[in-house]
Amino acid sequence: LIWSVSIVLAAIHRDRKWAPAEQTCEMVDFWVLFLTEGMPIVNAIRCYLLGSGFWHGYMQGGLFSAFIATGVTLTAEVAICVHDVKHSSAHKALRHIYHVLDKHKMFPGVLSSRYEVFRTHFQHVSRPSIAIGFGGCQAWLRPCLDAGKALQRIVQGLLRLLSPPRNRAAMLTLVIWTLTSVLALHGLPVVATAVVMVVTVSIFSIKMTMQFPKVAGPFYNIVLIFFLCVAAALEAGTALFATTAEHVTPLMVSRTRLETQTDARGSGLPRVWLGNSSSQVPYAACRITWGSTDASLSMIDLAALAWIVYEPDCRNMAVLLSKSFGQLGRPAPSLDHCSPYDVLPRWASFYFPPARRGGDGTRVFAVKGTSTWRDIYTDTKLFATIQVLQAFSKVVPILSLLPLRLVQTIVGQTNTRGGERHLWEDLEEVVRRQLHVGRHERIVFTGHSLGGCVAQIVAARLQLPALVFSAPGVLYSARRFGLSVEQARHVVVVMPDGDVVPRVDRHAGVVQHIACLTPAGLPASAPACHSLEKSACELWRVCGDARG
């Protein structure tokens, strides 16, 4: 809905600097609510009065509304392409409007009520137009509003409809779902909305099976139950790994005088640790260094940076950077940029000066992972299609039977037609500018979970090195992310045993499997294995930290 409304508003106002008029937003709110709720109910009542059935009319009205909405969206998109062949003003307006609506979660129906927040993201406000504003809608609807006799028939029809007991449950479910949809626009938790959605779909599916037994047979019920279970698993699984916006503590602390570091239990950890002596063959990635030779970083260093970017306060992030890297006998690193915590994606830029004069420094772009409900929604939006295909492959191996290019085409066709590209294109543009400015530095990407996914997409598109932790793959989604499989061959992914998140999709680059065990030597749980802290401790145990 947000993407469709963005297309319509961009088609009306083809300038990124001008905000749509308030009356235009009122018109959009009115017609969206009428198409999604009004037309199906009105057509259902009409069919009931004619004797063809309420639910038959409701589904027919819903399909008719969907055709109208699709036609309006396609017409608006054609208008943008025709009047904006060079992809300049109208396409920029489309991306800007979508970014504003998605950032503030302004769903159709609340645009006019939150118009002041919406207009602050534009330099100017367009003049109101009666032809497209709410006044124009009133002029067109005035003859319909004068028909008072029709309202009396509608009320009578509703009373007759609710008289049979079998229709009361479905009608009550319809009312509850409508109220839930309205409350979801004003901050109702996603979990409550998902539960009501599952209940509503189940009840209406039972009604559909009763009304159309030849269409909705056993296969329909099996597919319905399968997708309901998958949807519930996606919501629960993604929320399980979410963290809260709490202040973080340093993953590691550099010391100068103390040779040991004592934890809360009183056990000493050696400052200089060369790895587990019992492991004759350490992880292959332990031998890799990142960045320039004059300011090289290890896997532990990049894990610490991927952890620091979870800090909500940018000022505390600079303190964490100083505690972790400020006393290593080398020039202190600096925090050059830190985006706001609620921006998606949230990233930070760290610069490590060279150890010798005239050398090359290392700049690390770290991207935050899943920590908010908006991040959870983005996870589901990006990988829901491939997760469903992978789950279905447990029953029928469709991913093994279909060619890779065909699967990439299927997944690539499920994107929001450019609405999600800002997740990596904005950061990519920043890095491109940095490449032209910082000639004496090497750039490295890192990130955890969703942040690792964004980091490897940008690194693959720019052909820059990246080390990511517990990130989903990009093999099946390569076309969706605008890259080829060959571009992501150099990305290194750390995949803990038992972590389900990096097993979403497939990885195109190098995968370093690491152990994930409890202190008793048993396999740890999936949430524990997804923890960046546990992965960093395992890398420290095996690879060591020679610099201390």
C-alpha positions as CSV (number, residue, x, y, z in Angstrom):
1,L,0.0,0.0,0.0
2,I,2.8,2.4,0.9
3,W,4.5,1.8,-2.5
4,S,1.3,2.1,-4.5
5,V,0.4,5.4,-2.7
6,S,3.9,6.7,-3.3
7,I,3.5,6.0,-7.1
8,V,0.2,7.9,-7.2
9,L,1.5,10.9,-5.2
10,A,4.7,11.0,-7.3
11,A,2.6,10.9,-10.5
12,I,0.5,13.9,-9.3
13,H,3.5,15.9,-8.0
14,R,6.6,15.1,-10.0
15,D,9.1,17.2,-8.0
16,R,11.0,15.9,-5.0
17,K,11.2,19.4,-3.4
18,W,7.4,19.9,-3.4
19,A,5.2,18.1,-0.9
20,P,1.7,17.0,-2.1
21,A,-1.1,19.2,-1.0
22,E,-3.0,18.4,2.2
23,Q,-6.2,18.0,0.2
24,T,-4.5,15.5,-2.1
25,C,-3.6,13.4,1.0
26,E,-7.2,13.6,2.2
27,M,-8.4,12.4,-1.2
28,V,-5.9,9.5,-1.1
29,D,-7.0,8.5,2.4
30,F,-10.6,8.6,1.5
31,W,-10.3,6.5,-1.7
32,V,-8.0,3.9,-0.1
33,L,-10.4,3.3,2.8
34,F,-13.3,3.2,0.4
35,L,-11.7,0.7,-1.9
36,T,-10.3,-1.6,0.9
37,E,-13.3,-1.5,3.2
38,G,-16.3,0.4,1.7
39,M,-16.7,-1.2,-1.7
40,P,-16.5,-4.9,-0.6
41,I,-19.1,-4.3,2.2
42,V,-21.4,-2.2,-0.1
43,N,-21.3,-4.8,-2.8
44,A,-21.8,-7.6,-0.3
45,I,-25.0,-5.9,1.0
46,R,-26.2,-5.3,-2.5
47,C,-25.7,-9.0,-3.4
48,Y,-27.4,-10.0,-0.2
49,L,-30.5,-7.9,-1.0
50,L,-30.6,-9.4,-4.5
51,G,-30.4,-12.9,-3.0
52,S,-27.0,-14.0,-4.3
53,G,-25.3,-14.2,-0.9
54,F,-23.4,-11.8,1.3
55,W,-20.0,-13.5,1.2
56,H,-20.1,-14.0,-2.5
57,G,-20.7,-10.2,-2.9
58,Y,-18.0,-9.4,-0.4
59,M,-15.3,-11.4,-2.3
60,Q,-16.6,-10.0,-5.6
61,G,-16.3,-6.5,-4.3
62,G,-12.8,-7.1,-2.9
63,L,-11.7,-8.4,-6.3
64,F,-13.2,-5.4,-8.0
65,S,-11.4,-3.0,-5.6
66,A,-8.2,-4.8,-6.3
67,F,-8.6,-4.4,-10.0
68,I,-9.3,-0.7,-9.6
69,A,-6.4,-0.1,-7.3
70,T,-4.1,-2.1,-9.7
71,G,-5.3,0.0,-12.6
72,V,-4.7,3.3,-10.9
73,T,-1.2,2.2,-9.8
74,L,-0.2,1.1,-13.2
75,T,-1.6,4.2,-14.8
76,A,0.4,6.4,-12.4
77,E,3.5,4.4,-13.0
78,V,3.1,4.7,-16.8
79,A,2.6,8.5,-16.3
80,I,5.8,8.7,-14.4
81,C,7.8,6.8,-17.1
82,V,6.2,8.7,-20.0
83,H,6.9,12.2,-18.5
84,D,10.2,11.2,-17.0
85,V,12.2,9.3,-19.5
86,K,15.6,10.3,-18.2
87,H,14.7,9.0,-14.6
88,S,15.2,12.4,-13.0
89,S,12.6,14.4,-11.1
90,A,9.6,12.0,-10.9
91,H,11.6,9.0,-10.0
92,K,13.5,10.9,-7.3
93,A,10.1,12.2,-6.0
94,L,8.9,8.6,-5.9
95,R,11.9,7.3,-3.9
96,H,11.7,10.3,-1.5
97,I,8.0,9.9,-0.9
98,Y,8.3,6.2,-0.3
99,H,11.3,6.7,2.1
100,V,9.3,9.3,4.1
101,L,6.2,7.2,4.3
102,D,8.1,4.0,5.2
103,K,10.3,5.8,7.8
104,H,7.3,7.2,9.7
105,K,5.0,4.2,8.9
106,M,2.4,6.5,7.4
107,F,0.0,4.0,6.0
108,P,-2.9,5.1,3.7
109,G,-5.7,6.3,6.0
110,V,-3.5,8.5,8.3
111,L,-1.7,10.7,5.7
112,S,-3.9,13.7,6.4
113,S,-3.8,13.3,10.2
114,R,0.0,13.2,10.1
115,Y,0.4,15.7,7.3
116,E,2.6,18.1,9.4
117,V,5.2,15.3,9.9
118,F,5.0,14.4,6.2
119,R,5.5,18.0,4.9
120,T,8.6,18.7,7.0
121,H,10.6,16.4,4.7
122,F,10.0,18.7,1.7
123,Q,11.2,22.3,0.9
124,H,7.9,23.6,-0.5
125,V,4.2,22.7,-0.3
126,S,2.1,22.4,-3.4
127,R,-1.0,24.5,-3.9
128,P,-4.3,22.7,-3.2
129,S,-6.3,21.7,-6.2
130,I,-10.0,21.4,-6.0
131,A,-10.0,19.0,-8.9
132,I,-8.0,16.4,-7.1
133,G,-8.6,17.5,-3.5
134,F,-11.2,16.4,-1.0
135,G,-13.5,19.3,-2.2
136,G,-13.6,17.8,-5.6
137,C,-14.4,14.4,-4.1
138,Q,-17.3,16.0,-2.2
139,A,-18.6,17.5,-5.4
140,W,-18.6,14.1,-7.2
141,L,-20.1,12.3,-4.2
142,R,-22.8,14.8,-3.3
143,P,-25.5,13.1,-5.5
144,C,-24.7,9.8,-3.9
145,L,-24.9,11.2,-0.4
146,D,-28.4,12.6,-1.1
147,A,-29.8,9.1,-1.6
148,G,-31.1,8.7,1.9
149,K,-33.5,5.9,1.0
150,A,-30.6,3.6,0.1
151,L,-29.3,4.0,3.7
152,Q,-32.5,2.7,5.1
153,R,-32.4,-0.4,2.9
154,I,-28.8,-1.0,3.9
155,V,-29.7,-1.0,7.6
156,Q,-32.6,-3.3,7.1
157,G,-30.3,-5.7,5.1
158,L,-27.7,-5.7,7.9
159,L,-30.4,-6.6,10.5
160,R,-31.6,-9.5,8.3
161,L,-28.0,-10.6,7.7
162,L,-27.1,-10.8,11.4
163,S,-30.3,-12.8,12.3
164,P,-28.9,-16.3,11.3
165,P,-26.5,-17.5,14.0
166,R,-24.0,-18.9,11.4
167,N,-23.3,-15.5,10.0
168,R,-22.7,-13.7,13.3
169,A,-19.2,-15.2,13.9
170,A,-18.0,-14.3,10.4
171,M,-19.5,-10.8,10.7
172,L,-17.9,-10.3,14.1
173,T,-14.6,-11.5,12.8
174,L,-14.9,-9.0,9.9
175,V,-15.6,-6.1,12.4
176,I,-12.7,-7.2,14.6
177,W,-10.3,-7.3,11.7
178,T,-11.4,-3.9,10.5
179,L,-10.8,-2.4,13.9
180,T,-7.4,-4.2,14.2
181,S,-6.4,-2.7,10.8
182,V,-7.3,0.8,12.0
183,L,-5.5,0.3,15.3
184,A,-2.4,-1.1,13.6
185,L,-2.0,2.2,11.8
186,H,-1.8,3.9,15.2
187,G,0.8,1.7,16.9
188,L,-0.8,-1.7,17.7
189,P,1.9,-4.3,18.2
190,V,2.7,-6.5,15.2
191,V,2.2,-9.7,17.2
192,A,-1.5,-8.8,17.9
193,T,-2.1,-7.9,14.3
194,A,-0.6,-11.2,13.1
195,V,-2.7,-13.2,15.5
196,V,-5.9,-11.5,14.4
197,M,-4.9,-11.9,10.8
198,V,-4.4,-15.7,11.2
199,V,-7.8,-16.1,13.0
200,T,-9.5,-14.0,10.3
201,V,-8.0,-15.9,7.4
202,S,-8.9,-19.2,9.1
203,I,-12.5,-18.3,9.6
204,F,-13.0,-16.9,6.1
205,S,-11.3,-20.0,4.7
206,I,-13.8,-22.2,6.5
207,K,-16.6,-20.0,5.1
208,M,-15.1,-20.3,1.6
209,T,-14.8,-24.1,1.9
210,M,-18.5,-24.2,2.9
211,Q,-19.6,-21.9,0.1
212,F,-17.4,-23.3,-2.6
213,P,-16.6,-27.0,-1.8
214,K,-15.6,-27.8,-5.4
215,V,-13.0,-24.9,-5.5
216,A,-11.7,-25.1,-1.9
217,G,-10.9,-28.7,-1.5
218,P,-8.3,-30.7,0.6
219,F,-5.4,-29.3,-1.4
220,Y,-6.5,-25.7,-0.7
221,N,-6.7,-26.5,3.1
222,I,-3.2,-28.1,3.0
223,V,-1.6,-25.2,1.3
224,L,-3.4,-22.7,3.6
225,I,-2.3,-24.5,6.8
226,F,1.3,-24.7,5.4
227,F,1.5,-21.0,4.7
228,L,-0.1,-20.0,8.0
229,C,2.5,-22.1,9.8
230,V,5.3,-20.7,7.8
231,A,4.1,-17.1,8.4
232,A,3.8,-17.8,12.1
233,A,7.3,-19.3,12.2
234,L,8.8,-16.3,10.3
235,E,7.2,-13.8,12.8
236,A,8.2,-15.9,15.9
237,G,11.6,-16.8,14.6
238,T,12.6,-13.3,13.6
239,A,11.3,-11.8,16.8
240,L,13.2,-14.4,18.8
241,F,16.5,-13.0,17.7
242,A,15.6,-9.3,18.1
243,T,17.4,-7.3,20.7
244,T,16.3,-4.1,22.5
245,A,17.8,-0.7,22.1
246,E,19.9,-1.0,25.3
247,H,23.4,0.4,25.8
248,V,26.1,-2.1,25.1
249,T,29.4,-2.8,26.9
250,P,32.7,-3.3,25.1
251,L,33.2,-6.7,23.5
252,M,36.9,-6.4,24.4
253,V,38.9,-3.9,26.5
254,S,42.6,-3.1,25.7
255,R,44.9,-2.9,28.8
256,T,48.4,-1.5,29.2
257,R,49.4,-2.3,32.8
258,L,47.3,-5.3,33.7
259,E,48.3,-8.6,32.2
260,T,44.9,-10.2,33.0
261,Q,41.4,-9.2,32.7
262,T,38.9,-10.5,35.4
263,D,35.3,-11.1,34.6
264,A,32.4,-11.2,37.1
265,R,33.1,-14.7,38.2
266,G,36.7,-13.8,39.1
267,S,38.3,-16.1,36.4
268,G,41.4,-14.6,34.7
269,L,41.6,-14.2,30.9
270,P,45.1,-13.8,29.5
271,R,45.8,-10.5,27.8
272,V,47.8,-12.1,24.9
273,W,46.2,-15.3,23.7
274,L,47.7,-17.1,20.7
275,G,44.8,-19.6,20.3
276,N,43.8,-22.9,21.6
277,S,46.9,-25.1,21.8
278,S,44.7,-28.2,21.7
279,S,43.5,-27.3,18.2
280,Q,46.3,-28.2,15.8
281,V,44.4,-26.8,12.8
282,P,42.6,-23.5,13.6
283,Y,39.9,-21.9,11.4
284,A,41.2,-21.0,8.0
285,A,39.9,-17.4,8.4
286,C,42.1,-16.9,11.4
287,R,45.0,-16.3,9.0
288,I,43.2,-13.5,7.1
289,T,43.9,-9.9,7.9
290,W,41.7,-7.1,6.8
291,G,42.5,-3.6,5.5
292,S,45.9,-2.1,4.7
293,T,49.1,-3.7,5.9
294,D,49.9,-0.5,7.9
295,A,46.5,-0.7,9.8
296,S,45.5,-4.3,9.6
297,L,42.6,-5.7,11.5
298,S,41.7,-9.2,12.6
299,M,38.4,-11.1,12.8
300,I,38.1,-10.2,16.5
301,D,38.6,-6.5,15.7
302,L,35.8,-6.5,13.1
303,A,33.5,-8.5,15.4
304,A,34.1,-5.7,18.0
305,L,33.2,-3.0,15.5
306,A,30.0,-5.0,14.4
307,W,29.1,-5.1,18.1
308,I,29.8,-1.4,18.8
309,V,27.4,-0.3,16.1
310,Y,24.5,-1.7,18.1
311,E,25.0,1.2,20.6
312,P,22.0,3.6,20.4
313,D,24.0,6.7,21.4
314,C,26.7,7.8,19.0
315,R,28.6,9.6,21.8
316,N,28.8,6.3,23.7
317,M,29.9,4.6,20.5
318,A,33.0,6.8,20.4
319,V,33.7,5.8,24.1
320,L,33.4,2.1,23.3
321,L,35.8,2.5,20.3
322,S,38.4,4.2,22.6
323,K,38.1,1.4,25.3
324,S,38.4,-1.3,22.7
325,F,41.2,0.1,20.5
326,G,42.6,3.1,22.3
327,Q,45.7,1.5,24.0
328,L,47.2,-0.9,21.6
329,G,50.4,0.9,21.0
330,R,49.2,2.3,17.7
331,P,47.4,5.5,16.6
332,A,43.9,5.7,18.1
333,P,41.0,5.1,15.7
334,S,38.2,7.6,15.2
335,L,34.5,7.5,14.7
336,D,33.9,9.6,11.5
337,H,30.2,9.1,11.0
338,C,27.3,7.6,12.9
339,S,23.8,7.5,11.5
340,P,20.7,7.8,13.8
341,Y,19.5,4.7,15.5
342,D,16.1,4.7,13.8
343,V,17.5,5.0,10.3
344,L,17.4,1.9,8.2
345,P,20.1,0.7,7.7
346,R,22.0,2.2,10.7
347,W,25.7,2.3,10.0
348,A,28.9,3.8,11.3
349,S,32.3,4.6,9.8
350,F,35.5,4.0,11.7
351,Y,39.0,5.1,10.6
352,F,42.2,3.4,11.7
353,P,45.3,5.5,10.9
354,P,48.4,3.9,9.5
355,A,51.2,2.8,11.9
356,R,53.8,4.6,9.8
357,R,53.9,7.9,8.2
358,G,52.9,7.8,4.5
359,G,51.1,4.5,4.9
360,D,47.5,3.6,4.0
361,G,44.9,3.6,6.7
362,T,41.8,1.3,7.1
363,R,38.2,2.5,7.0
364,V,35.6,0.1,8.3
365,F,31.9,0.6,7.5
366,A,29.9,-1.4,10.1
367,V,26.1,-2.0,9.7
368,K,23.8,-2.7,12.6
369,G,21.7,-5.9,12.6
370,T,18.2,-6.6,13.8
371,S,17.3,-4.8,17.0
372,T,13.9,-3.1,16.3
373,W,10.5,-4.1,15.0
374,R,11.2,-2.2,11.8
375,D,14.3,-4.4,11.3
376,I,12.2,-7.5,11.8
377,Y,9.7,-6.3,9.2
378,T,12.6,-5.7,6.8
379,D,14.0,-9.2,7.4
380,T,10.6,-10.7,6.6
381,K,10.2,-8.5,3.5
382,L,13.6,-9.3,2.1
383,F,13.7,-13.1,2.7
384,A,10.1,-14.3,3.1
385,T,9.9,-15.6,-0.4
386,I,13.1,-17.7,-0.3
387,Q,12.3,-18.9,3.2
388,V,8.9,-20.2,2.0
389,L,10.7,-21.9,-0.9
390,Q,13.3,-23.4,1.4
391,A,10.6,-24.7,3.8
392,F,8.6,-26.1,0.9
393,S,11.8,-27.8,-0.4
394,K,11.8,-30.0,2.7
395,V,8.7,-31.7,1.2
396,V,9.4,-31.3,-2.5
397,P,13.0,-30.4,-3.5
398,I,12.0,-27.6,-5.9
399,L,15.2,-25.6,-5.3
400,S,17.3,-28.6,-6.5
401,L,15.0,-29.3,-9.4
402,L,14.7,-25.8,-10.8
403,P,17.7,-24.0,-12.5
404,L,19.4,-21.4,-10.4
405,R,18.6,-18.6,-12.8
406,L,14.9,-19.5,-12.7
407,V,14.9,-19.4,-8.9
408,Q,16.7,-16.0,-9.0
409,T,14.1,-14.7,-11.4
410,I,11.2,-15.9,-9.1
411,V,12.7,-14.3,-6.0
412,G,13.7,-11.2,-8.0
413,Q,10.1,-10.6,-9.1
414,T,8.8,-10.4,-5.5
415,N,10.6,-7.2,-4.6
416,T,8.7,-3.9,-4.0
417,R,9.8,-2.6,-7.5
418,G,12.6,-0.4,-6.1
419,G,11.1,0.5,-2.7
420,E,13.8,-1.6,-0.8
421,R,16.8,-0.4,-2.8
422,H,17.5,2.4,-0.4
423,L,18.6,-0.2,2.1
424,W,21.9,-0.6,0.2
425,E,22.0,2.2,-2.4
426,D,22.2,5.1,0.1
427,L,25.2,3.5,1.8
428,E,26.7,2.6,-1.6
429,E,26.5,6.2,-2.6
430,V,28.3,7.3,0.5
431,V,31.1,4.7,0.0
432,R,31.5,5.8,-3.7
433,R,32.1,9.3,-2.6
434,Q,34.6,8.1,0.0
435,L,36.5,6.2,-2.6
436,H,37.0,9.4,-4.6
437,V,38.2,11.3,-1.5
438,G,40.1,8.8,0.6
439,R,42.8,7.6,-1.8
440,H,45.3,6.5,1.0
441,E,43.0,4.1,2.8
442,R,41.5,0.6,2.3
443,I,37.7,0.1,2.9
444,V,36.3,-3.0,4.7
445,F,32.7,-3.8,5.4
446,T,31.3,-5.7,8.4
447,G,28.0,-6.4,10.1
448,H,25.9,-8.9,12.0
449,S,22.6,-10.5,10.9
450,L,20.6,-8.1,8.8
451,G,23.5,-5.6,8.9
452,G,25.8,-8.3,7.5
453,C,23.4,-8.8,4.7
454,V,23.4,-5.1,3.8
455,A,27.2,-5.0,4.2
456,Q,27.8,-7.9,1.8
457,I,25.4,-6.5,-0.8
458,V,27.3,-3.1,-0.9
459,A,30.7,-4.9,-0.8
460,A,29.7,-7.1,-3.7
461,R,28.3,-4.3,-5.8
462,L,31.5,-2.2,-5.2
463,Q,33.9,-5.2,-5.2
464,L,35.3,-4.4,-1.7
465,P,36.3,-6.9,1.0
466,A,33.8,-7.8,3.7
467,L,33.6,-10.0,6.8
468,V,30.1,-10.5,8.1
469,F,28.7,-12.6,11.0
470,S,25.5,-14.7,10.9
471,A,24.2,-13.0,7.8
472,P,21.7,-14.5,5.4
473,G,22.9,-15.5,1.9
474,V,22.5,-13.7,-1.4
475,L,22.8,-16.6,-3.9
476,Y,19.1,-17.0,-4.7
477,S,18.3,-13.3,-4.1
478,A,21.2,-12.0,-6.2
479,R,18.9,-10.6,-8.9
480,R,16.7,-8.9,-6.3
481,F,19.8,-7.2,-4.9
482,G,21.1,-6.1,-8.3
483,L,24.3,-8.1,-8.3
484,S,25.7,-11.3,-9.9
485,V,26.9,-14.4,-8.1
486,E,30.5,-13.8,-9.2
487,Q,30.5,-10.4,-7.5
488,A,29.9,-11.9,-4.1
489,R,32.5,-14.7,-4.3
490,H,35.1,-12.8,-2.2
491,V,32.8,-12.1,0.8
492,V,33.6,-14.1,4.0
493,V,30.7,-15.2,6.2
494,V,31.1,-16.6,9.7
495,M,28.4,-19.2,10.3
496,P,28.0,-20.7,13.8
497,D,26.7,-24.2,14.1
498,G,23.1,-24.2,15.1
499,D,22.4,-20.7,13.9
500,V,19.4,-20.7,11.5
501,V,19.7,-17.2,10.2
502,P,22.8,-17.6,8.0
503,R,21.1,-20.7,6.5
504,V,18.4,-18.5,4.9
505,D,19.1,-18.4,1.2
506,R,22.6,-19.7,0.2
507,H,26.0,-18.0,0.4
508,A,27.9,-17.2,-2.8
509,G,31.2,-16.4,-1.0
510,V,33.5,-18.1,1.5
511,V,31.8,-19.6,4.5
512,Q,33.7,-20.1,7.8
513,H,31.9,-22.6,10.0
514,I,32.6,-22.3,13.7
515,A,31.5,-24.3,16.7
516,C,28.7,-23.2,19.0
517,L,28.8,-25.2,22.3
518,T,27.8,-24.6,25.9
519,P,30.4,-24.7,28.7
520,A,29.4,-28.4,29.2
521,G,30.4,-29.1,25.6
522,L,26.8,-29.6,24.3
523,P,25.3,-27.9,21.3
524,A,23.9,-24.5,22.2
525,S,20.4,-23.2,21.3
526,A,19.7,-21.3,18.1
527,P,19.3,-17.9,19.8
528,A,22.6,-18.3,21.7
529,C,24.4,-19.3,18.5
530,H,23.1,-16.2,16.7
531,S,24.7,-14.0,19.4
532,L,27.6,-12.0,18.1
533,E,29.2,-12.2,21.6
534,K,29.3,-15.9,21.5
535,S,30.7,-16.0,18.0
536,A,33.5,-13.5,19.0
537,C,34.4,-15.6,22.0
538,E,34.7,-18.7,19.9
539,L,36.9,-16.9,17.4
540,W,39.1,-15.6,20.3
541,R,39.3,-19.1,21.8
542,V,40.5,-20.7,18.5
543,C,42.2,-17.8,16.7
544,G,43.6,-15.9,19.7
545,D,44.4,-12.2,19.9
546,A,48.1,-11.7,19.7
547,R,47.9,-7.9,20.0
548,G,46.0,-8.0,23.3
